[in-house]
């Protein structure tokens, strides 16, 4: 398993809406993520900066390459683009993070 971490950013005033939408995550999206091999997916919010820190474990990182083309993923991005920084295609602006320390 490989750990993946990245940041995203919310627009001001949408903290509660972000939590609400993720509390009601679509079953089809959760199934897609699980079928892609994603496990232990967590998203944390720095309420002072509105930076979201996401991390998960994945069995085969190469399987992630197909997610952006999947219709459920595209639909989720459209659902979320009004409350966070997004690219023109609706995908969230992400900043990958490099691991510099790990203690198992």
Long-range contacts (C-beta under 8 A, 24 or more apart in sequence): 1-39, 1-57, 1-58, 1-59, 2-57, 2-58, 2-61, 3-55, 3-56, 3-57, 3-99, 3-102, 4-55, 4-56, 4-57, 4-58, 4-61, 4-64, 4-96, 5-53, 5-54, 5-55, 5-96, 5-97, 5-99, 6-53, 6-54, 6-55, 6-94, 6-95, 6-96, 6-97, 7-51, 7-52, 7-53, 7-54, 7-94, 7-95, 7-97, 8-51, 8-52, 8-54, 8-84, 8-85, 8-92, 8-93, 8-94, 8-95, 9-49, 9-50, 9-51, 9-52, 9-84, 9-85, 9-93, 10-45, 10-50, 10-52, 10-83, 10-84, 10-85, 11-50, 11-82, 11-83, 11-84, 11-85, 12-50, 14-83, 14-84, 15-45, 15-47, 15-50, 17-83, 18-45, 18-52, 18-83, 18-84, 21-79, 21-80, 21-83, 26-72, 26-76, 28-72, 29-72, 29-73, 29-76, 32-67, 32-70, 32-72, 32-73, 36-63, 36-64, 36-66, 36-67, 37-63, 38-64, 52-84, 53-97, 54-94
